[in-house]
Amino acid sequence: MKLNNNILDDELDSEVSDDIIELVTDDVIEGERIDKYLSLRLLDYSRSYLKGLIDEGLVLVEGKVVKSSFKVFNGMTITVNIPPVKEVEIVPEDITLDILYEDEDVILINKPKGMVVHPAAGHFTGTLVNALMHHCKNNLSGINGELRPGIVHRIDMDTTGVIIVCKNDVSHRIIASQLKEHSIKRKYQAIVYGAFKEESGTVSGAIGRSKSDRKKMAITPDGKPAITHYKVIRNFTSSNGNNFAHIECELETGRTHQIRVHMTSIGHPLVGDEVYGVAKNPFKLQGQALHAEMLGFIHPKTGEYMEFHAPLPEYFTKLLDKLGN
């Protein structure tokens, strides 16, 4: 299986063409390094990749080659020359999968922390797709193309838990339709900062790309509608004022980083969240404490409602034990 190593993920920047990107700066933090600035504007490419282009003389400012330390100011014209596409082969990999259920139409996986769902820039091996290609052979839906065979939805790299994968196009269309209609049930468990006074609640706020930081999502008027219902499983009150809570979140919609954005918006960011959380995490964690605990759906062939649960991972239970002592 082949793919373009410049495949874009969720959004195409309107200024991106096949081989040349030209932009006029109007949103610069005065004196910002050009490699950092470009990484914030061109989300499809990593900072290290862009730095490499700069070092190779493929990035011009006002028609002149610059170094990665070059300071950018508003009103400058930057031209980024993207080299010819190189094909990267995505190969099946014999990676152990925690399979919760499997039949000829769907397979449900308990995804571990640190595993990327599908190949993308910087992650061409070790992904769930690499593992599925080995396990399922050619029995994966092709609707989402070579990059995402079988994938109808995804969870973040450091989020654990249930994910459903489709093994043929008919199943893919039916499950995708359920996702679009918000009829698939999805419940998550999370550990957040701060104790709650209420037992449950709902956060409703449209989510879109942040205007101040294009690498982040945010509640924004022009975003997509998003609703998260939550209930408190347990508050942890400490004597030093660092209170936490173990909560369950049920998604009514499924937007990018929805739980992380919504909980932060009400003053309860997820523990370990390096993007939306607090600056200093008091615990040694790999990413946010978020687990996709349950997924329920109508089976695409039988029409039967099915529900699957993934047990809390060890890091999560250990953290709960630590908070409870």
Backbone bond lengths (Angstrom), bond angles and torsions (degrees), N, CA, C in turn:
res aa  C-N    CA-C-N  psi(-1)  N-CA   C-N-CA  omega(-1)  CA-C   N-CA-C  phi
1 M - - - 1.460 - - 1.526 109.22 -
2 K 1.314 116.86 133.86 1.459 121.75 -177.34 1.520 109.81 -115.81
3 L 1.326 116.19 150.74 1.442 119.83 171.20 1.508 110.47 -151.07
4 N 1.322 114.20 159.50 1.454 122.57 178.37 1.516 108.55 -75.42
5 N 1.325 117.97 128.58 1.457 118.32 -178.94 1.522 112.60 -77.26
6 N 1.345 117.20 1.30 1.457 121.14 173.68 1.522 111.05 -109.03
7 I 1.350 116.94 19.54 1.457 120.82 177.06 1.521 109.33 -55.43
8 L 1.339 116.55 133.82 1.449 120.60 178.39 1.518 108.65 -88.06
9 D 1.330 116.47 153.58 1.454 120.08 -172.73 1.518 111.81 -87.42
10 D 1.349 118.71 -86.81 1.447 120.46 -173.79 1.524 113.44 -103.07
11 E 1.322 117.70 -34.51 1.453 119.84 -174.58 1.521 110.17 -130.07
12 L 1.334 115.79 141.77 1.454 120.66 173.27 1.515 108.38 -97.39
13 D 1.312 117.78 126.07 1.453 121.54 174.87 1.523 107.32 -70.70
14 S 1.320 116.83 132.97 1.462 121.00 -175.27 1.518 112.55 -62.72
15 E 1.324 117.12 -17.80 1.457 120.28 -177.05 1.529 112.11 -92.66
16 V 1.309 117.82 2.62 1.461 120.67 -175.47 1.521 110.70 -93.07
17 S 1.317 117.86 124.25 1.458 122.68 173.01 1.511 107.88 -109.46
18 D 1.335 116.96 -169.78 1.462 120.01 -175.56 1.526 112.33 -67.59
19 D 1.358 117.62 -35.87 1.456 118.10 -172.68 1.525 114.47 -139.18
20 I 1.322 118.78 -10.35 1.462 121.31 179.93 1.522 109.98 -134.28
21 I 1.318 115.85 133.01 1.461 121.56 174.27 1.511 107.08 -116.24
22 E 1.326 116.59 124.50 1.460 120.20 178.22 1.514 108.58 -124.76
23 L 1.306 117.03 129.37 1.455 120.40 179.29 1.521 110.51 -142.93
24 V 1.331 113.98 151.96 1.460 121.53 175.87 1.516 107.47 -109.20
25 T 1.310 117.33 124.40 1.460 121.45 -174.48 1.525 111.23 -71.31
26 D 1.335 115.50 130.49 1.463 119.92 176.41 1.528 111.27 -144.10
27 D 1.313 115.75 7.60 1.466 119.97 -176.22 1.523 111.20 -136.76
28 V 1.318 115.85 32.17 1.460 121.34 -173.33 1.523 111.97 -82.63
29 I 1.321 115.71 139.83 1.461 120.27 162.83 1.522 104.47 -80.25
30 E 1.319 116.81 110.55 1.463 121.45 -169.18 1.534 112.52 -47.46
31 G 1.319 115.60 128.64 1.448 121.31 178.24 1.514 114.51 83.18
32 E 1.343 117.32 14.97 1.463 120.94 -179.85 1.528 110.11 -75.10
33 R 1.331 116.89 143.47 1.470 121.02 177.71 1.524 109.75 -61.89
34 I 1.307 116.39 143.84 1.454 120.01 -176.44 1.531 112.16 -67.33
35 D 1.336 118.68 -33.88 1.465 119.10 179.98 1.528 110.57 -67.32
36 K 1.332 116.83 -37.98 1.460 120.09 177.61 1.519 110.53 -69.13
37 Y 1.333 116.80 -44.03 1.453 120.83 -179.26 1.526 110.99 -59.23
38 L 1.315 116.56 -47.39 1.465 120.20 -178.66 1.527 111.33 -63.90
39 S 1.333 117.09 -36.08 1.471 119.62 -179.71 1.527 111.16 -66.24
40 L 1.335 117.09 -26.79 1.463 121.14 178.35 1.526 111.96 -83.83
41 R 1.332 116.36 -26.73 1.465 120.75 179.32 1.525 111.85 -87.89
42 L 1.322 116.60 -38.33 1.464 120.98 -174.45 1.522 109.00 -108.29
43 L 1.320 115.79 84.00 1.462 121.26 -171.07 1.524 112.70 -69.90
44 D 1.328 116.62 -12.91 1.466 119.94 -178.39 1.524 112.56 -77.61
45 Y 1.339 116.47 -11.05 1.460 120.47 -175.26 1.525 110.08 -127.61
46 S 1.321 116.33 141.96 1.457 120.46 179.26 1.530 110.05 -74.79
47 R 1.328 115.31 161.51 1.460 119.58 178.69 1.521 110.68 -63.55
48 S 1.336 117.16 -38.18 1.466 119.98 -179.53 1.531 111.02 -66.22
49 Y 1.353 116.17 -37.26 1.469 119.47 177.96 1.530 110.24 -64.72
50 L 1.334 116.31 -44.58 1.459 120.69 179.94 1.528 111.67 -65.94
51 K 1.337 116.22 -38.55 1.462 119.84 176.82 1.527 110.08 -60.84
52 G 1.339 115.75 -38.98 1.460 119.61 177.93 1.523 111.97 -61.92
53 L 1.352 116.05 -39.51 1.468 119.94 177.49 1.526 110.81 -64.50
54 I 1.345 115.04 -40.22 1.469 119.24 178.68 1.532 109.83 -62.65
55 D 1.331 116.64 -46.39 1.464 121.32 -178.93 1.524 112.11 -62.52
56 E 1.353 116.15 -27.70 1.463 120.36 179.84 1.521 112.38 -87.32
57 G 1.342 116.23 1.94 1.460 120.21 178.31 1.512 113.74 78.91
58 L 1.320 116.79 21.41 1.464 120.86 -176.66 1.518 112.94 -96.50
59 V 1.326 116.95 0.93 1.464 121.91 176.69 1.525 108.10 -116.43
60 L 1.334 115.92 123.82 1.456 121.86 -177.52 1.522 110.59 -117.61
61 V 1.312 116.62 141.02 1.459 122.26 172.73 1.521 106.69 -117.56
62 E 1.337 114.90 119.41 1.473 120.41 -175.37 1.531 110.68 53.52
63 G 1.346 114.88 36.45 1.457 120.67 176.28 1.504 115.30 82.20
64 K 1.338 118.36 3.52 1.461 120.85 -177.55 1.525 111.44 -117.10
65 V 1.326 116.63 143.25 1.463 122.72 177.01 1.520 109.13 -67.67
66 V 1.334 116.47 139.27 1.463 121.27 179.75 1.524 110.00 -130.21
67 K 1.321 115.71 169.11 1.458 121.36 174.44 1.526 109.71 -94.02
68 S 1.337 116.27 164.64 1.462 120.40 -178.52 1.526 112.28 -65.66
69 S 1.337 117.16 -18.87 1.465 121.50 179.54 1.531 112.39 -87.46
70 F 1.333 116.46 -0.81 1.465 121.09 -178.85 1.524 110.35 -57.96
71 K 1.346 116.93 134.93 1.453 122.50 -179.20 1.530 110.14 -88.88
72 V 1.319 115.17 131.20 1.456 121.14 -176.72 1.526 110.51 -100.21
73 F 1.327 116.15 142.61 1.465 122.48 175.43 1.523 108.88 -130.85
74 N 1.307 116.78 162.81 1.462 120.78 -179.83 1.523 111.65 -63.71
75 G 1.332 114.96 147.31 1.461 120.49 177.57 1.512 114.41 90.88
76 M 1.326 118.14 2.49 1.459 121.29 179.73 1.534 110.42 -88.73
77 T 1.327 116.21 147.26 1.460 121.66 174.60 1.520 108.99 -101.69
78 I 1.340 115.52 121.67 1.465 121.07 -178.72 1.521 108.65 -113.66
79 T 1.319 115.93 131.71 1.463 121.59 176.88 1.521 108.61 -117.12
80 V 1.325 116.22 124.10 1.463 121.95 179.26 1.524 107.98 -112.94
81 N 1.301 116.38 117.97 1.465 121.75 179.03 1.521 109.41 -95.12
82 I 1.326 115.95 115.58 1.460 121.48 179.77 1.520 108.71 -87.58
83 P 1.326 118.54 124.03 1.473 120.52 -178.43 1.522 111.25 -67.18
84 P 1.331 117.10 164.43 1.465 120.65 179.21 1.523 111.74 -52.33
85 V 1.314 114.15 144.24 1.456 120.47 -177.63 1.524 111.73 -64.05
86 K 1.312 114.83 134.65 1.455 120.50 172.97 1.521 108.32 -106.99
87 E 1.309 116.04 135.85 1.459 119.23 179.30 1.516 110.21 -85.51
88 V 1.316 114.63 136.61 1.461 121.05 177.05 1.519 107.89 -117.03
89 E 1.283 117.03 129.98 1.456 120.08 -178.91 1.526 110.31 -85.45
90 I 1.324 115.51 124.98 1.460 121.26 175.20 1.522 106.92 -93.61
91 V 1.300 116.07 114.15 1.460 120.38 -172.29 1.531 110.96 -110.72
92 P 1.324 116.88 150.65 1.462 119.96 174.47 1.522 110.05 -62.35
93 E 1.325 116.42 142.47 1.464 120.92 178.81 1.525 109.32 -130.74
94 D 1.306 115.03 137.58 1.467 120.98 -178.97 1.527 109.03 -80.32
95 I 1.317 115.10 80.12 1.462 122.24 -179.89 1.526 108.04 -111.35
96 T 1.308 116.73 129.43 1.460 120.59 -178.51 1.522 110.46 -63.28
97 L 1.327 116.04 132.00 1.459 122.67 178.14 1.520 110.00 -112.66
98 D 1.330 116.18 140.04 1.463 121.88 173.87 1.526 106.45 -90.78
99 I 1.329 116.17 92.71 1.465 122.11 -174.27 1.526 110.02 -88.29
100 L 1.332 115.64 121.40 1.460 121.01 178.96 1.526 111.51 -87.12
101 Y 1.343 116.13 -31.02 1.464 121.38 -179.54 1.515 108.19 -165.69
102 E 1.332 115.96 147.78 1.459 120.14 176.99 1.514 110.29 -154.72
103 D 1.340 116.26 136.63 1.458 121.78 168.28 1.518 107.39 -142.33
104 E 1.311 118.50 -163.78 1.464 120.10 -174.92 1.535 113.16 -76.87
105 D 1.330 116.47 -6.34 1.464 120.11 -177.22 1.522 114.31 -111.74
106 V 1.318 116.28 -38.28 1.466 120.03 -176.00 1.521 110.46 -139.17
107 I 1.318 114.77 159.46 1.462 121.08 172.66 1.525 106.64 -140.12
108 L 1.337 116.27 133.21 1.453 121.37 179.55 1.518 109.22 -112.19
109 I 1.316 115.26 128.21 1.457 122.97 -174.09 1.524 110.15 -116.58
110 N 1.330 116.24 141.54 1.461 121.87 168.81 1.524 105.92 -93.02
111 K 1.344 115.76 98.82 1.467 120.67 -173.98 1.525 111.15 -75.94
112 P 1.330 117.21 132.17 1.469 119.98 178.40 1.520 112.49 -80.34
113 K 1.298 116.25 163.88 1.462 122.76 176.42 1.532 109.08 -65.84
114 G 1.320 115.76 139.59 1.454 120.86 176.84 1.512 114.84 90.69
115 M 1.325 118.54 -6.26 1.467 120.90 179.55 1.526 109.92 -94.20
116 V 1.333 115.96 124.97 1.454 121.97 174.97 1.528 108.14 -78.68
117 V 1.332 117.27 142.86 1.466 120.03 -175.51 1.518 112.05 -71.13
118 H 1.338 117.18 -48.43 1.465 118.69 -178.26 1.525 110.47 -137.05
119 P 1.334 117.84 156.95 1.458 120.80 -178.83 1.522 112.39 -60.15
120 A 1.316 115.39 142.78 1.464 123.41 175.77 1.523 106.57 -158.35
121 A 1.311 116.27 175.77 1.467 120.04 -179.00 1.521 110.46 -52.72
122 G 1.329 115.46 123.80 1.460 120.64 -179.91 1.512 114.30 90.97
123 H 1.332 116.70 -10.43 1.475 120.46 -178.59 1.529 109.07 -139.96
124 F 1.314 116.67 77.41 1.453 120.32 179.91 1.529 112.52 -101.15
125 T 1.332 116.67 -7.89 1.462 120.53 178.17 1.522 109.24 -132.30
126 G 1.318 115.39 161.69 1.455 120.55 175.77 1.513 114.72 74.68
127 T 1.329 117.69 10.76 1.455 120.50 -178.70 1.523 111.14 -87.15
128 L 1.316 115.02 167.73 1.463 119.95 176.07 1.522 110.71 -60.22
129 V 1.325 116.97 -38.47 1.466 120.44 178.42 1.520 111.36 -61.98
130 N 1.335 118.05 -43.34 1.469 120.22 176.85 1.524 110.87 -56.33
131 A 1.333 116.04 -43.61 1.460 121.00 -179.49 1.522 111.46 -68.11
132 L 1.335 117.12 -41.15 1.466 121.33 -179.86 1.522 111.90 -66.09
133 M 1.329 116.55 -36.61 1.461 119.68 178.73 1.522 111.14 -62.17
134 H 1.322 116.71 -33.98 1.462 120.37 177.05 1.521 110.84 -74.48
135 H 1.324 116.46 -44.41 1.466 120.70 -175.53 1.527 112.72 -72.68
136 C 1.335 116.66 -42.77 1.466 120.99 -173.75 1.524 113.38 -96.55
137 K 1.324 117.39 -4.26 1.463 121.85 -176.87 1.530 108.92 58.42
138 N 1.340 117.49 -121.42 1.460 120.46 -179.32 1.525 112.59 -97.05
139 N 1.308 116.73 9.33 1.459 120.66 -176.03 1.531 111.52 -91.91
140 L 1.333 115.94 67.74 1.452 122.68 175.10 1.524 107.95 -139.78
141 S 1.320 116.80 145.07 1.458 119.90 179.97 1.525 110.01 -62.85
142 G 1.333 115.83 152.04 1.458 119.94 -177.56 1.508 114.25 -114.33
143 I 1.327 117.57 8.37 1.466 121.33 -174.93 1.522 111.97 -60.68
144 N 1.313 117.68 -39.16 1.466 120.61 -178.34 1.524 113.02 -87.65
145 G 1.331 116.90 13.36 1.456 120.51 174.04 1.519 113.67 83.21
146 E 1.331 115.14 -178.13 1.455 121.71 -175.43 1.514 112.99 -67.08
147 L 1.332 116.18 -25.82 1.457 119.68 -177.35 1.525 112.30 -72.57
148 R 1.338 116.84 -33.91 1.457 120.42 -173.09 1.524 112.59 -130.34
149 P 1.310 119.83 53.12 1.460 120.05 -179.34 1.526 111.37 -60.16
150 G 1.330 116.12 128.11 1.457 121.73 177.39 1.511 114.75 82.76
151 I 1.317 118.39 -13.51 1.464 120.98 -171.87 1.531 110.94 -85.52
152 V 1.328 116.73 119.20 1.461 121.79 176.34 1.523 111.95 -108.23
153 H 1.314 117.07 -21.92 1.460 121.49 174.06 1.518 106.82 -152.69
154 R 1.308 117.05 172.48 1.456 118.98 -178.64 1.517 109.65 -146.63
155 I 1.307 115.79 164.40 1.456 121.92 171.85 1.526 107.07 -127.57
156 D 1.315 116.22 156.47 1.463 120.91 -174.60 1.531 111.76 -60.21
157 M 1.320 115.49 157.11 1.459 121.94 -178.35 1.529 111.73 -52.67
158 D 1.333 117.75 -43.18 1.460 120.42 -175.94 1.524 113.47 -97.59
159 T 1.328 116.85 10.11 1.466 121.28 171.04 1.515 107.79 -94.74
160 T 1.313 117.04 133.69 1.457 121.57 179.68 1.525 110.29 -99.67
161 G 1.343 115.68 168.44 1.450 118.89 169.30 1.516 116.99 117.58
162 V 1.343 114.99 -162.84 1.464 122.55 -167.71 1.522 112.37 -73.72
163 I 1.323 115.11 131.76 1.459 121.79 171.09 1.522 107.57 -137.90
164 I 1.336 116.85 138.23 1.460 121.42 179.67 1.522 109.51 -101.39
165 V 1.326 116.24 137.87 1.461 123.44 -179.93 1.519 107.69 -125.86
166 C 1.330 117.02 140.94 1.466 121.46 -177.69 1.524 111.38 -102.27
167 K 1.329 114.95 140.48 1.464 120.26 -174.30 1.525 113.31 -101.70
168 N 1.336 117.65 -1.41 1.459 121.21 174.83 1.529 108.80 -155.14
169 D 1.324 116.17 164.56 1.460 120.63 -173.72 1.523 113.30 -68.61
170 V 1.328 117.45 -33.97 1.462 119.69 178.66 1.520 110.23 -61.86
171 S 1.325 116.56 -48.41 1.471 121.02 178.82 1.524 110.31 -62.20
172 H 1.320 116.62 -39.67 1.463 121.27 -179.31 1.532 110.43 -59.08
173 R 1.325 116.89 -47.65 1.468 120.50 -178.25 1.523 111.09 -62.79
174 I 1.320 117.18 -39.46 1.467 120.65 -177.74 1.528 110.73 -70.26
175 I 1.322 116.82 -45.39 1.468 119.88 179.13 1.528 110.69 -66.32
176 A 1.336 116.78 -40.15 1.464 120.50 178.08 1.528 110.76 -61.77
177 S 1.331 116.14 -37.08 1.459 120.22 177.82 1.520 111.19 -65.20
178 Q 1.336 116.46 -40.13 1.468 120.48 177.46 1.528 110.97 -63.98
179 L 1.320 116.12 -39.12 1.466 120.02 177.28 1.525 110.56 -64.21
180 K 1.319 116.96 -42.52 1.454 121.50 -179.36 1.522 111.30 -64.72
181 E 1.327 115.90 -35.93 1.473 120.74 -179.46 1.524 111.93 -85.13
182 H 1.326 117.53 -1.59 1.468 123.98 -179.51 1.530 112.00 60.94
183 S 1.342 115.87 31.88 1.465 119.05 179.49 1.528 112.58 -93.10
184 I 1.323 117.53 -10.70 1.458 120.66 174.92 1.528 108.16 -78.25
185 K 1.327 115.90 132.15 1.463 120.32 179.92 1.519 109.34 -89.81
186 R 1.326 115.57 130.40 1.465 119.99 178.72 1.519 109.46 -137.01
187 K 1.324 114.74 121.70 1.456 120.42 178.09 1.525 109.57 -120.78
188 Y 1.318 114.92 137.01 1.458 122.57 -179.57 1.527 109.17 -120.68
189 Q 1.320 114.98 154.73 1.450 119.89 169.01 1.517 108.20 -116.41
190 A 1.329 115.22 141.76 1.459 120.21 -176.90 1.516 110.01 -143.30
191 I 1.316 115.50 156.70 1.464 122.04 171.46 1.522 106.13 -115.27
192 V 1.332 115.96 124.02 1.458 120.90 -173.75 1.518 110.95 -124.64
193 Y 1.312 115.68 163.04 1.459 121.46 174.48 1.528 110.02 -76.37
194 G 1.334 115.20 142.98 1.452 120.93 173.49 1.511 113.73 88.11
195 A 1.326 116.49 139.37 1.456 122.46 176.14 1.526 109.10 -85.84
196 F 1.325 116.69 151.72 1.456 122.75 -179.83 1.532 110.54 -100.42
197 K 1.315 116.23 143.84 1.458 121.10 172.39 1.528 109.91 -85.77
198 E 1.330 116.21 -36.89 1.461 121.28 -179.72 1.528 110.40 -88.45
199 E 1.335 116.92 158.86 1.465 121.44 179.06 1.521 112.23 -84.65
200 S 1.315 116.75 -25.85 1.461 120.47 -178.47 1.518 109.59 -157.97
201 G 1.325 115.84 169.28 1.453 120.10 179.51 1.509 111.52 -175.69
202 T 1.321 115.22 178.80 1.464 122.11 179.67 1.520 109.47 -134.60
203 V 1.318 115.66 134.92 1.458 121.28 174.90 1.520 107.39 -109.82
204 S 1.313 116.45 123.88 1.461 121.86 179.06 1.518 108.63 -124.91
205 G 1.302 115.97 115.96 1.457 120.17 -179.55 1.509 110.35 -165.51
206 A 1.334 116.96 125.40 1.467 121.33 -179.04 1.522 110.31 -61.68
207 I 1.332 115.95 137.61 1.466 121.15 -176.36 1.525 110.62 -114.68
208 G 1.326 114.67 131.87 1.456 121.31 176.75 1.517 109.46 -149.34
209 R 1.316 116.25 -175.93 1.452 120.89 179.81 1.528 109.99 -67.49
210 S 1.326 116.48 134.50 1.454 121.51 179.98 1.526 110.60 -63.53
211 K 1.321 115.69 137.65 1.465 120.32 178.83 1.522 111.43 -76.22
212 S 1.326 117.18 -26.52 1.461 120.65 -176.88 1.524 113.01 -92.75
213 D 1.325 117.06 -22.80 1.465 121.21 -179.12 1.520 107.77 -146.36
214 R 1.329 116.48 100.92 1.463 121.20 -172.97 1.526 114.12 -66.20
215 K 1.321 117.10 -8.94 1.462 119.27 176.81 1.522 111.88 -86.94
216 K 1.328 116.15 -6.71 1.458 120.56 -176.74 1.525 110.93 -115.16
217 M 1.335 115.44 157.11 1.450 121.77 170.84 1.529 107.67 -97.58
218 A 1.326 115.92 160.65 1.464 119.49 -178.27 1.521 109.45 -157.74
219 I 1.325 116.19 161.76 1.456 120.44 171.50 1.521 107.05 -75.37
220 T 1.322 116.39 121.22 1.451 121.39 -173.31 1.523 109.73 -145.84
221 P 1.331 118.85 144.72 1.469 121.76 -176.29 1.520 114.35 -57.97
222 D 1.336 117.73 -31.33 1.459 120.05 -177.86 1.529 112.42 -97.84
223 G 1.340 116.65 16.08 1.458 120.22 178.67 1.522 112.49 -82.46
224 K 1.326 115.59 -177.05 1.461 121.29 177.99 1.532 109.41 -89.85
225 P 1.332 117.36 140.47 1.471 120.41 -179.16 1.522 111.55 -54.22
226 A 1.326 116.20 137.28 1.462 120.96 -178.24 1.524 109.58 -145.33
227 I 1.333 115.63 133.97 1.461 120.97 -179.04 1.523 109.07 -135.36
228 T 1.321 115.86 128.56 1.463 122.71 177.66 1.524 108.91 -125.40
229 H 1.340 116.30 126.22 1.459 121.45 174.29 1.527 108.13 -100.52
230 Y 1.312 117.08 138.21 1.458 119.55 -179.49 1.522 110.55 -134.64
231 K 1.321 114.51 153.54 1.461 120.11 171.94 1.524 108.33 -141.19
232 V 1.310 115.59 147.55 1.456 121.42 -176.31 1.520 109.92 -86.30
233 I 1.324 115.52 125.55 1.466 120.43 174.99 1.524 109.32 -86.79
234 R 1.340 115.33 -43.38 1.462 119.04 178.40 1.522 110.68 -162.90
235 N 1.318 116.02 136.28 1.464 121.35 170.44 1.521 109.39 -91.79
236 F 1.325 116.12 144.37 1.456 121.79 175.16 1.526 107.39 -118.39
237 T 1.306 116.34 110.08 1.463 121.23 -177.75 1.514 109.51 -105.65
238 S 1.338 115.74 121.92 1.457 120.85 -178.89 1.516 110.43 -108.48
239 S 1.308 116.40 161.42 1.461 121.59 -177.64 1.517 112.68 -74.78
240 N 1.346 117.52 -22.50 1.470 120.36 -176.94 1.528 113.10 -91.63
241 G 1.320 116.25 5.35 1.461 119.52 175.89 1.514 115.05 89.67
242 N 1.318 117.80 -5.13 1.465 120.78 177.44 1.528 109.82 -88.58
243 N 1.310 115.98 82.15 1.457 121.24 -176.63 1.524 111.22 -89.82
244 F 1.325 115.44 152.08 1.463 121.43 -178.41 1.526 108.90 -138.33
245 A 1.332 115.37 169.98 1.464 120.07 176.79 1.521 109.97 -147.01
246 H 1.318 114.34 144.42 1.461 122.85 173.13 1.528 105.80 -100.77
247 I 1.329 117.16 119.42 1.454 120.42 -174.38 1.527 111.71 -128.31
248 E 1.318 115.25 161.25 1.464 122.27 171.03 1.519 107.63 -113.12
249 C 1.319 116.95 133.43 1.460 122.07 178.22 1.527 109.41 -118.94
250 E 1.318 115.95 131.87 1.460 120.59 175.02 1.518 108.77 -113.46
251 L 1.319 115.87 126.41 1.457 120.93 -177.65 1.520 110.97 -85.30
252 E 1.327 115.30 126.92 1.461 119.53 169.81 1.522 109.23 -90.52
253 T 1.330 115.34 -27.14 1.462 122.66 173.31 1.526 107.19 -127.96
254 G 1.322 117.15 175.73 1.462 119.26 -179.01 1.512 112.14 -137.47
255 R 1.311 116.64 75.54 1.459 121.21 -179.89 1.528 111.01 -93.05
256 T 1.316 116.18 160.62 1.462 121.28 178.49 1.528 110.46 -58.46
257 H 1.338 116.26 125.65 1.462 123.53 177.86 1.530 112.63 60.14
258 Q 1.345 116.93 27.47 1.464 119.78 -171.42 1.523 113.93 -56.33
259 I 1.331 117.63 -52.74 1.462 120.06 -177.73 1.521 110.55 -63.86
260 R 1.306 116.76 -41.61 1.468 120.96 -178.34 1.527 110.90 -62.58
261 V 1.330 117.01 -43.23 1.466 121.27 -179.87 1.524 110.80 -70.54
262 H 1.334 117.06 -46.18 1.457 120.32 -176.52 1.525 112.47 -64.80
263 M 1.320 117.39 -43.49 1.462 118.90 -178.51 1.526 111.30 -68.76
264 T 1.334 116.20 -36.09 1.462 118.87 175.57 1.525 110.50 -63.53
265 S 1.340 116.88 -36.56 1.467 120.90 -176.65 1.516 112.69 -65.71
266 I 1.341 118.18 -22.51 1.473 120.38 178.93 1.528 111.33 -105.68
267 G 1.331 115.84 15.68 1.456 119.82 174.59 1.511 115.45 84.42
268 H 1.351 117.59 20.73 1.461 121.92 179.78 1.532 110.34 -132.03
269 P 1.337 118.16 64.62 1.469 119.89 179.59 1.521 111.64 -63.62
270 L 1.322 116.00 153.86 1.454 120.76 -179.08 1.525 110.94 -71.65
271 V 1.304 115.99 139.68 1.456 121.33 175.08 1.535 108.71 -63.54
272 G 1.322 116.14 132.88 1.459 121.18 178.23 1.511 114.88 86.86
273 D 1.330 117.85 -4.52 1.460 120.84 -178.77 1.525 109.41 -76.46
274 E 1.321 116.43 108.67 1.462 121.08 -176.04 1.525 112.66 -80.44
275 V 1.329 117.23 -11.05 1.461 120.83 -179.02 1.523 111.47 -97.70
276 Y 1.321 116.61 -47.56 1.464 120.82 -175.19 1.538 112.85 -110.80
277 G 1.324 117.07 -3.88 1.453 120.55 -175.06 1.517 113.58 -91.25
278 V 1.332 114.63 -165.53 1.462 120.65 -178.90 1.532 109.48 -77.47
279 A 1.320 115.73 159.88 1.471 120.97 -174.60 1.525 112.60 -65.89
280 K 1.338 116.78 -41.66 1.459 120.54 -177.33 1.523 110.24 -113.83
281 N 1.321 115.60 114.05 1.454 121.07 179.69 1.534 109.05 -88.75
282 P 1.328 118.60 124.16 1.468 120.53 -177.84 1.521 114.16 -75.05
283 F 1.332 117.21 -6.10 1.462 121.02 -177.87 1.522 110.58 -120.30
284 K 1.311 116.96 152.06 1.456 121.82 176.74 1.524 108.47 -86.15
285 L 1.310 115.84 99.84 1.460 121.60 -178.28 1.518 110.38 -131.29
286 Q 1.315 115.59 155.09 1.462 121.44 172.76 1.521 106.96 -101.32
287 G 1.322 116.11 90.92 1.454 119.81 179.59 1.518 113.05 79.53
288 Q 1.318 115.33 -172.88 1.449 123.40 -171.91 1.530 113.13 -69.74
289 A 1.346 114.66 149.03 1.469 121.36 177.04 1.523 108.06 -84.84
290 L 1.330 115.72 83.45 1.467 121.99 -176.13 1.522 109.06 -142.33
291 H 1.337 114.89 129.93 1.464 120.64 -174.69 1.516 110.05 -134.90
292 A 1.343 116.64 124.35 1.465 122.11 175.85 1.525 108.00 -78.20
293 E 1.319 115.61 92.78 1.464 120.97 -169.69 1.528 114.02 -79.57
294 M 1.348 117.47 -33.88 1.461 119.92 -175.18 1.521 111.85 -141.74
295 L 1.331 115.11 142.86 1.453 121.48 173.18 1.519 108.44 -139.24
296 G 1.334 116.10 126.37 1.458 121.08 179.16 1.518 110.42 -124.78
297 F 1.341 117.47 139.09 1.461 121.39 -175.47 1.526 109.88 -154.94
298 I 1.326 115.45 164.70 1.464 121.50 173.40 1.521 107.85 -88.98
299 H 1.329 117.05 122.51 1.460 120.06 -177.82 1.521 110.09 -59.25
300 P 1.334 118.59 131.48 1.467 121.95 -174.37 1.525 115.01 -63.55
301 K 1.320 118.27 -21.21 1.461 119.86 -179.03 1.524 111.48 -105.56
302 T 1.324 118.07 -46.89 1.467 120.56 -173.74 1.523 113.16 -85.25
303 G 1.338 117.46 -21.49 1.448 120.08 -176.26 1.517 113.24 77.30
304 E 1.328 116.83 6.29 1.465 121.92 -178.96 1.526 110.26 -85.92
305 Y 1.339 116.06 139.88 1.457 119.68 174.40 1.522 109.11 -75.00
306 M 1.319 116.13 130.49 1.454 121.60 -179.81 1.525 108.98 -127.63
307 E 1.308 116.53 145.17 1.457 121.18 -177.68 1.523 109.37 -137.69
308 F 1.320 115.52 133.28 1.456 120.14 -177.45 1.523 110.59 -130.40
309 H 1.332 114.33 142.27 1.458 121.66 -177.61 1.525 109.66 -121.86
310 A 1.320 115.62 141.37 1.469 121.95 175.25 1.519 108.18 -111.54
311 P 1.327 118.43 125.09 1.466 120.50 -179.39 1.521 111.31 -61.67
312 L 1.316 115.83 152.02 1.456 119.79 178.63 1.525 110.06 -60.35
313 P 1.328 117.83 135.63 1.468 120.37 178.81 1.517 110.96 -69.54
314 E 1.315 115.11 162.05 1.458 120.91 -174.50 1.530 112.43 -60.08
315 Y 1.327 117.83 -41.18 1.465 119.47 -178.17 1.528 110.60 -60.64
316 F 1.335 116.02 -34.27 1.452 122.36 -177.35 1.527 110.66 -71.10
317 T 1.330 116.22 -46.25 1.463 119.48 -179.62 1.523 111.69 -67.83
318 K 1.328 116.31 -35.09 1.469 119.84 177.43 1.522 110.89 -64.91
319 L 1.320 116.39 -39.02 1.455 120.09 178.76 1.528 110.69 -67.39
320 L 1.319 116.84 -39.81 1.467 120.00 176.08 1.516 110.95 -61.47
321 D 1.326 116.36 -41.98 1.464 120.21 178.75 1.534 110.92 -62.75
322 K 1.311 116.17 -41.10 1.465 120.85 -179.72 1.526 110.22 -64.82
323 L 1.324 116.61 -41.43 1.467 119.93 -179.99 1.525 111.82 -69.25
324 G 1.338 115.77 -30.24 1.453 119.94 -176.94 1.516 113.83 -79.91
325 N 1.331 117.10 -13.75 1.475 120.51 -178.67 1.522 111.84 -90.46
